Amino acid sequence: MNERAAKPGSADAEANEDGEVNVDEEIDEDDFRCQLDGDVETSLRKGRPLFMPTEAQIEDHRLTHVPYRSWCRHCVLGRALGEKRGATTGRPHSIPRVGLDYFFITAEGTAYGRRGLVPLGYPDDDDGDAKLTEARRTGQMLKCLIVRCYDSKVVIARIVPQKGIDEDRLVIDLVISDLKWLGHSRVLLKCDNEPAITALTNAVCEAAKSEGLVQTASVEHSPATDSQANGGTEVGVKLVRGLFRSLRSCLEQRIGRKLPMMHPLTSWLLEHTSNLLSVSVRGTDGVTPWARVRGRPFGLQILNFGERCNYKLRTKGPEHDDRGNMMMRHEQGVFLGYDRSTNEYILYGDGELRRTRAVMRCPFEERWCAKDLEAVDRTPWSSAERKEPKAVLGEEVMKDPPPQPGSNLPRKFKVLRTDLRNRLLVILKAASCARISDGTESTDRAFPMMIGAEQGSWRSWPRHRRVKRDSRTPSSELIAP
């Protein structure tokens, strides 16, 4: 048995309850050698120890069971929320996490995931799947896919033709393009245990690695039947649903018509909703998700979804001067959203989807046209050939009245007491000094005197010039004294 004095502050020195370090104690040679070799215990998350109170405290608590106590078995059985794992502040993640999940847009009721459709009459069996397929075909239900980056908080939502892997691998290519735009060299894809989303996530992971898009890619599944484990993605679904409802209601009142779910505008509105969440919502660090990914703020102007505006035609390429070099340089179209990859506006005009880098807004009276919106027959995944509209707008609703033209006159001029001290209004001070601060008549009398005063013109002249300009006064009368 060897006794050795450990150095203060070393791994061998232990502190007692009073905070004193015991340096004289027995130390095993093997343990000491392992500590010298760098075998140090890692700081892990450990459960909090429970201490039982006295019997009297237990009896007092059993009267009401308020407040919640973790040592009380009945409180745990009735009100315990489980292990808290959502707070990740101070818990670093070296690999960026990207969550994928499906959600529904229904005409009636609310559904979250496939199991949420059971109360709406779609049982989780073959008959329910057949009924669900028919509901999608008739426009009673739309299947949507959300991609949310946990680190940058970017949300990308879109309507997809079907669940899982389609024949043309369209959804896989869309998710791959999203990962390219996010720019992660390593990625961890998170999803639940639903077979359709699991198959899609595995296919995206393999495609990303085979194309050399990322150095490493892996898949992480949440526990079975536990949607809270995928809470980062569920939060994105909640945000998209809320803003989508607001934008859709606003559009319907703008045009005075209902927007059916099956109309192609719904798919464009959903993508526009996710774009707005990425470019306009700031985090606690004061930076938007777009700025975290691209390194700069969003540079395009924010337009109302569905508004009519003038877009500039391309100056080069196949569409350059396709109708001659003496035709118009701008055309009119309906705004549908933004292209994240090229930073362009997406519009629908002349029966085609148009992308442009410059748009000009129309006067308010000319911005909203239900016929132009009803004519939109393209979805984000439409092919090049022209198609007829699949749906028309619904019944009429109450339309917002046009805004009344407001006055641009400045606020009423205020005479300060310092003007009186500077002897700018000597005559007015002698006449009605008591009414200067709150008397309208005295202020109207004071303003013309201050225009010509040497010391007071710096405050009175800008207002005088604006009043004359708004009243269409000739420019010759707007010369400063």
Secondary structure by P-SEA (a helix, b strand, c coil): cbbbbbcccccccccccccccccbbbbbaaaaaaaaacccccccbbbbbbbbccaaaaaaaaccccccccccaaaaacccccccccccccccccbbbbbbbccccccccccccccccccccccccaaaaaaaaaaaaaccbbbbbbbbccccbbbbbbbcccccccccaaaaaaaaaaaaaacccbbbbbbcccaaaaaaaaaaaaaaaaaccccccccccccccccccaaaaaaaaaaaaaaaaaaaaaaaaacccccccccaaaaaaaaaaaaaaacccccccccccccccccccccbbbbccbbbbbbbcccccccccccccccccbbbbbbccccccccbbbbbcccbbbbbcbbbbccccccccaaaaaacccccccccccccccccccccccccccccccccccccccccaaaaaacccaaaaacccccccccaaaaaaaaaaaaaccccccccaaaaaaaaaaacccccccccc
